[in-house]
Amino acid sequence: MYITLPSVKRNLGFKGLEVNDLIIGGIVVIVFLILFCCTSFKLLGLFLLIIGIFLLIPITVSQKNRMYKVMMLLFKYIFSKKEFTYLKNN
């Protein structure tokens, strides 16, 4: 017999949609609307919207992952301090 616990994450039940996804998507939409409608940076607003849509694409690396989570892990790996050790075989 297995004991299962509910997930700690707040899952909204729509194909793995989480509250974090809605918050990030909402911020991207609000910034896009401000840039596109109220300023002369229309191209920057469209560029931000395209990046926001790209980051919210679900990927199949594991369940319920979005691209922004994978990009955060990638940037952590790229900018982390690395030590390389070279050994010379005699």
N, C-alpha and C positions, 0 to 999 in steps of 0.2 A: 504494500500500500504506500502511495506517495502522498505527501502533504504538500499542497501548493499554497503559496502566499500571493496575494494580489500585488501587482506592480507598484513600486514606489512612485513612478512617474505618473503624472496626470494624463491619462490617455482619453481622448475624446471619442474614440470608437469609430472614426471615419478613416479607414485605411492607415492606421497608425499615426494619425494626426495628434500632435501634442500641443500643450499650451505654449511652450517655447516657440514652436513653429508659427503659431498665430501672432505672438508678440513680435517676432522678427518680421513676419509678413506685413503686419499692421504698420510698423515703423517704416518699412520700405515704401509702402503705399502712401503714407502721409508725407514723407520727404519727397517722393515723386510728384505728388500733387502740388506741393508748395513750390518745388523747382520748376515744374512745367507750367503752372498757371500764373504764378505771382512774380517770377523773375525772368530774366532773359537767358537763363541757362537751360533751355529746352533739351538740347542734345545731351547735356550732363544728366538731366532727369531721365531721359530714355535709357541712357547707358546704365544708370543705377537700377532702373526697373528690370532690365535684362539680367544684370548680375543677381538681383534679388530673386528672380524667377529661377535662374540657374542654381542658386544655393538651396532652394526649397525643393528641388527635384529629388524624389526618393530613389535610392540606389540599392542594389541587392548584395552589398558586402555583408550585411547582417540585417536582421529585422529592424524595422522602424528607424533606419538611419537616413538622415538627410545629408545633402552634399555639404552644407555648412559645417557639420560635425566632422566630416572627413577632411575638409579644408583646414579646420582648426588643428587637427592632429598632424596634418602635413606641415603647416607652418611651425608647430611646436618642434617637429623633427628637424626641419631645415635650420631653424634658428637656435637650436639647443647646442650647448657646448659639447664638442666631440674631441676625444683624445684618441690619437692613432699611435699604435705601437708597431714598430718595424723590427723584425728579428732577422738576423743574417745567419743562414745555415752554413756551418763550416764543413 
